[in-house]
Amino acid sequence: MNDLFPASFKRVRPLGRGASARVWLAEGPSGLVAVKLASVPGGLRRELEAHRSVRHPYIAHIVQADPNGDWMAMEFAQNERADSWGRGQPMPVLVELGAQVAEALAHLHALGMVHGDLKPSNVLVAEDGTARLIDLGMARGRELPALDLGGTLGFIAPELLRGERPGPEADMYGLGVLLYHLLTRQAPFRDADPAALGYLPLTTLPEPPSSLRPRLPRALDDLVLGLLARRPASRPMPATRVAALLRASLSTPPRAPLVGMTREREILRRHVVDLLDGKPATLVLHGNAGSGRRTLIRECVRAAQREGVRVVPGGADRRALLAELGQGSPAILALDGNAPGVEPLVVRIITEQPLCLTLVRADRPLMKAARLGARHLCPPPLSPEDVARVLEGLEMDRRRAEEFHRLSRGSPGSLLGLALGLTVSDDSLEPIARQVIALLSTGPQTVTTLAERVGLSEHRLLDHVEPLIDRGLVTASGDGAWLMEARADNA
């Protein structure tokens, strides 16, 4: 173990140690510094070389160093690791820290380097809240192979796990993981077995951070997920643009948090990854109006779009639609299983197997499609414990979970409508939706009666009603036969 502590500095206390170096707080001619001692002679030579060309306010700078790479003394303020510092910090402060880290990465990228090991312990925060990016020991030019890059499981980009060459996009993935940690206090991928972090980024996608932190601004939710895209080309770039997008994201309204349906959402995310790997699939999401089918499909389509998957409109005629699906690049298609001629179309898609993820929303299972291998999912209602977690995340009294569970009947959309007090102006509703709410304001009605009064079939009526249920404006009876205005139901 190399222990040649520089004579010009006096040890104060140890700050930490790793496989390649130990770090001491020390006092020197100009005040306190962090002295990093290499575990082997010359072990810091590469990091020292990287620092010689780097000068940025958000990257820690070297005060003095051994020319042979045995030790280096770096600036020291009352710094704290980003993960411990971030506890209890307001969202704008966390986002600003992420923007500063993005600017530091932009400086490295402009010099032709990638950091290679971005994680909370390598981002220190000074007393004034400014970032200090440290540990350039992995940083190097982009021409070197990925196997020489190193990194930390849980923060390594999927392409590096596949053995591909590193690029700036890998650092942006690390920034996404860092932001996910700061905003949710959880990792994007979680498993009891640490080794799982070596393959989970290759087989699935992270759940939206807004699922773990309700009321997250919509643009921030999308940006973090974009940084965590499996395909490097799909991540937002360059880092300077990401810094600007982070700061601007706070001005966007929140997205209603997605709750429950954990298993079903994970299944759909894995199918998006399978599609990128060349495996088509057809899934039928069936259940009553307001059960969450639209929510599942909407989230899956957004995840596919972030990965660069083509979204094929479902309204085209059958011949044009099949031609569009047959272009060869991955596509995603959402269909209304209640529309005329949809089941034969689904059967043909399964038979021809274009590179497509087909999602069908239906009231009941499609048996012909099932016999050909279509997977069926039925969204389950929320449990009282699910409701309690949602209320807790919304800073509401979780002791009201049973009450909210009873009123919402376990419907995710109805629960959010109740808990968040969602309201909507008449101008934002379609004429038929306004007519439905006006009719329900006089009291509960059966789906059959309401369809007759509106002049639609029951299936077409439910197409207009389901978004209202999702937004908490209308609720349905447990068997789906009756509809009522949500506010009247809660009175």
Residue pairs with C-beta under 8 A, 6 or more apart in sequence:
1 39
2 37
2 38
2 39
2 40
2 41
2 43
2 70
3 37
4 37
4 70
4 71
5 11
5 24
5 26
5 35
5 37
5 71
6 35
6 64
6 66
6 71
6 73
8 28
8 29
8 64
9 26
9 27
9 28
9 33
9 35
9 73
10 26
10 27
10 28
11 24
11 25
11 26
11 35
12 24
12 25
12 26
12 27
12 32
13 24
13 25
14 22
14 23
14 24
14 25
15 23
15 24
15 25
15 34
16 22
16 23
17 23
19 39
20 38
20 39
20 40
20 43
20 137
21 36
21 37
21 38
21 39
21 43
21 44
21 137
22 36
22 37
22 39
23 34
23 35
23 36
23 37
24 34
24 35
24 37
25 32
25 33
25 34
25 35
25 76
26 32
26 33
26 34
26 35
26 73
27 33
28 63
28 64
28 73
30 63
31 76
32 76
33 63
33 64
33 73
33 74
33 75
33 76
34 73
34 74
34 75
34 76
35 71
35 72
35 73
35 74
36 44
36 71
36 72
36 73
36 74
37 70
37 71
38 44
38 69
38 70
38 71
41 68
41 70
42 68
42 69
42 70
43 69
43 70
44 65
44 66
44 69
44 70
44 71
44 72
44 137
45 68
45 69
46 69
46 137
46 140
47 69
47 72
47 135
47 136
47 137
47 139
48 62
48 65
48 69
48 72
50 113
50 136
50 137
50 139
50 140
51 61
51 62
51 65
51 72
51 136
53 111
54 61
54 107
54 108
54 111
54 113
54 136
55 61
56 103
56 104
56 107
57 130
58 100
58 101
58 103
58 104
58 107
58 130
58 131
58 132
58 133
59 104
59 107
59 108
59 132
59 133
59 134
59 136
60 74
60 75
60 124
60 132
60 133
60 134
61 74
61 75
62 72
62 73
62 74
62 75
63 73
63 74
63 75
64 72
64 73
65 71
65 72
65 73
66 72
74 134
75 132
77 126
77 127
77 132
78 126
78 127
79 124
79 125
79 126
79 132
80 124
80 125
81 120
81 121
81 123
81 124
81 125
82 97
82 120
82 121
82 123
82 124
82 125
82 131
82 178
82 182
83 120
83 121
83 181
83 182
85 125
86 94
86 97
86 120
86 181
86 182
86 185
87 185
89 182
91 183
91 216
91 217
91 250
92 250
93 129
94 179
94 182
94 183
95 179
95 220
95 246
95 247
95 249
95 250
96 129
96 246
96 247
97 123
97 125
97 129
97 131
97 182
98 175
98 178
98 179
98 182
98 246
99 242
99 243
99 244
99 246
99 247
100 130
100 131
100 243
101 118
101 123
101 131
101 133
101 175
101 178
102 175
102 239
102 240
102 242
102 243
102 246
103 239
103 240
103 243
104 131
104 133
105 115
105 118
105 133
105 168
105 171
105 172
105 175
105 239
106 238
106 239
106 240
106 243
108 114
108 115
108 139
108 171
109 168
109 171
109 238
109 239
112 141
112 142
113 136
113 139
113 140
113 141
113 142
114 139
114 140
114 142
114 149
114 166
114 167
114 168
114 170
114 171
115 122
115 133
115 136
115 138
115 139
115 171
115 174
116 138
116 139
116 140
116 149
116 150
116 151
116 166
116 170
116 171
117 135
117 137
117 138
117 150
117 151
117 152
117 155
117 174
118 133
118 155
118 171
118 174
118 175
118 177
118 178
119 152
119 154
119 155
119 174
119 177
119 178
120 178
120 181
120 182
122 133
122 134
122 135
123 131
123 132
123 133
123 134
123 178
124 131
124 132
124 133
124 134
125 131
125 132
126 132
138 149
138 150
138 151
140 148
140 149
142 165
142 166
142 167
142 168
143 165
144 165
144 166
145 163
145 165
146 159
146 160
146 163
146 164
146 165
146 166
147 163
149 160
149 166
149 170
151 160
153 194
153 195
153 197
153 198
154 177
154 187
154 189
154 197
155 174
155 177
155 178
156 170
156 173
156 174
156 201
157 166
157 169
157 170
157 173
157 174
157 201
157 232
158 173
158 201
158 202
158 230
159 166
159 169
159 170
159 232
160 166
160 170
161 198
161 199
161 201
161 202
162 202
167 232
168 237
168 238
168 239
169 232
169 233
169 235
169 237
170 232
171 239
172 227
172 235
172 236
172 237
172 239
172 242
173 227
173 228
173 229
173 232
173 235
175 227
175 239
175 242
176 188
176 224
176 225
176 226
176 227
176 228
176 235
177 187
177 188
177 228
179 209
179 224
179 227
179 246
180 186
180 187
180 188
180 206
180 209
180 224
180 228
181 187
183 209
183 213
183 216
183 220
183 224
184 209
184 212
184 213
185 212
186 212
188 206
188 228
189 196
189 197
189 200
189 201
189 204
189 206
191 197
191 200
201 230
202 230
202 273
203 270
203 273
204 266
204 269
204 270
204 273
205 225
205 228
205 230
205 269
205 270
205 272
205 273
205 303
205 307
206 225
206 228
207 265
207 266
207 269
208 221
208 225
208 255
208 258
208 299
209 216
209 221
209 224
209 225
210 216
210 218
210 221
210 254
210 255
210 257
210 258
211 257
211 258
211 259
212 393
213 393
214 254
214 257
214 390
214 393
214 394
215 254
215 257
215 394
216 254
216 255
216 257
217 249
217 250
217 251
217 252
217 253
217 254
217 255
218 252
218 253
218 254
218 255
219 245
219 248
219 249
219 251
219 252
220 246
220 249
220 250
220 252
221 255
222 302
222 306
223 236
223 242
223 245
223 246
223 249
225 303
225 306
226 234
226 235
226 236
226 306
227 235
227 236
227 242
228 235
229 235
229 306
229 307
230 273
230 276
230 307
231 276
231 307
231 308
233 308
234 306
234 307
234 308
236 242
236 245
256 416
256 420
256 422
256 471
257 390
257 393
257 394
257 416
258 265
258 295
258 299
258 412
259 382
259 386
259 389
259 390
259 412
259 415
259 416
260 292
260 379
260 380
260 381
260 382
260 383
260 386
260 412
261 292
261 295
261 296
261 379
261 380
261 412
264 285
264 296
264 377
264 379
264 380
265 296
265 299
265 300
267 283
267 375
267 377
268 283
268 296
268 299
268 300
268 303
268 359
268 377
269 300
269 303
271 281
271 283
271 300
271 357
272 300
272 303
272 304
272 307
272 309
272 332
272 357
274 281
274 357
275 281
275 304
275 309
275 330
275 332
275 355
275 356
275 357
276 307
276 309
276 330
278 355
280 353
280 354
280 355
280 356
280 357
280 358
281 357
281 358
281 375
282 346
282 349
282 350
282 357
282 358
282 360
282 369
282 373
282 374
282 375
283 357
283 358
283 359
283 360
283 374
283 375
283 376
283 377
284 337
284 346
284 360
284 362
284 365
284 366
284 369
284 370
284 374
284 375
284 376
284 377
285 293
285 296
285 297
285 359
285 360
285 361
285 362
285 376
285 377
285 378
285 379
286 293
286 337
286 361
286 362
286 363
286 364
286 365
286 366
286 376
286 377
286 378
287 293
287 363
287 378
287 379
288 363
288 476
288 479
288 480
289 462
289 465
289 466
289 469
289 476
289 480
290 411
290 413
290 414
290 466
290 469
290 470
290 474
290 475
290 476
291 378
291 379
291 381
291 411
292 379
292 411
292 412
292 413
292 470
293 361
293 379
293 466
294 361
294 466
294 467
294 470
295 379
295 412
295 413
295 470
296 377
296 379
297 334
297 359
297 361
300 332
300 357
300 359
301 311
301 332
301 334
301 359
304 311
304 330
304 332
304 357
305 311
305 332
308 330
309 330
309 331
309 332
309 357
310 327
310 329
310 330
310 331
310 332
311 331
311 332
311 333
312 321
312 324
312 325
312 331
312 332
312 333
312 356
314 321
314 333
314 334
314 335
314 336
316 324
318 341
318 345
318 348
321 333
321 345
322 348
322 349
322 352
322 354
324 331
325 331
325 333
325 349
325 354
325 355
325 356
326 352
326 354
328 355
329 355
330 355
330 356
330 357
331 354
331 355
331 356
331 357
332 356
332 357
332 358
332 359
333 349
333 356
333 357
333 358
333 359
334 359
334 360
334 361
335 342
335 345
335 346
335 358
335 359
335 360
335 361
336 342
336 360
336 361
336 463
337 343
337 346
337 360
337 361
337 362
337 363
337 366
338 361
338 362
338 363
338 459
338 462
338 463
342 360
343 366
343 368
343 369
346 358
346 360
346 366
346 368
346 369
346 374
347 368
347 369
347 372
349 356
349 358
350 358
350 369
350 372
350 373
350 374
351 372
360 366
360 369
360 374
363 459
363 462
365 376
366 374
366 376
370 376
380 410
381 409
381 410
381 411
382 390
382 405
382 408
382 410
382 411
382 412
382 415
383 405
383 410
384 401
384 402
384 405
385 401
387 401
387 404
387 405
387 408
387 410
387 415
388 398
388 401
389 398
390 415
390 416
390 419
391 397
391 398
391 400
391 401
391 404
391 419
392 398
394 419
394 420
396 419
404 415
404 418
404 419
405 415
407 414
407 418
407 475
407 489
407 490
408 414
408 415
408 417
408 418
408 475
409 475
409 476
409 478
411 469
411 475
411 476
412 470
413 469
413 470
413 471
413 472
414 469
414 472
414 475
414 486
415 472
416 422
416 472
417 471
417 472
417 473
417 486
418 472
418 486
418 490
420 472
422 471
422 472
422 473
424 471
424 473
426 434
429 437
430 464
432 454
432 456
432 464
433 464
433 465
433 467
433 468
435 454
436 450
436 454
436 461
436 464
436 465
436 468
436 474
436 483
437 468
437 473
437 474
437 485
439 445
439 450
439 453
439 454
440 450
440 474
440 483
440 484
440 485
440 488
441 485
441 488
443 484
443 488
444 477
444 482
444 483
444 484
444 488
444 489
445 453
445 482
445 483
445 484
446 481
446 482
446 483
447 458
447 461
447 462
447 480
447 481
447 482
447 483
448 458
450 461
450 483
451 457
451 458
451 460
451 461
454 461
456 464
465 474
465 476
465 483
468 474
469 475
469 476
472 486
473 485
473 486
474 483
474 484
474 485
474 486
475 483
475 484
475 485
475 486
475 489
476 482
476 483
476 484
477 483
477 484
